[in-house]
Amino acid sequence: MTDPQFSYEPLEAFGEGLTKPRPWNVSALQGVERLNGRAAMVGFAAAVIIEWLSGKGISAQLLAVVQWYLQLG
C-alpha cells in the first residue's frame, strides 16, 4: 500500500525538466556541486604533487599501478 501523503511528480514532456526551474532542489544541487568541485580540486592537487614527487605523469602512474596489480597474481 502506498503512503497517502506521497505524491508523484507530474508528467512532463521530454526535456522539459532541463529548461524549467525546479525550486525544490536548487539548494541541494548547489551543495552537491560545491562538494564535487572541492573533491575535484583535491584530486587534481594530489595528481600534481605525486607527479612532482615521482617525476611521472598521470598516465605513467596509472600504467605503473596496472603493472603492479598484474604482477600480484
Secondary structure, 3 states (H helix, E strand, C coil): CCCCCCCCCCCCCCCHHHHCCCCCCHHHHHHHHHHHHHHHHHHHHHHHHHHHHHCCCHHHHHHHHHHHHHHHC
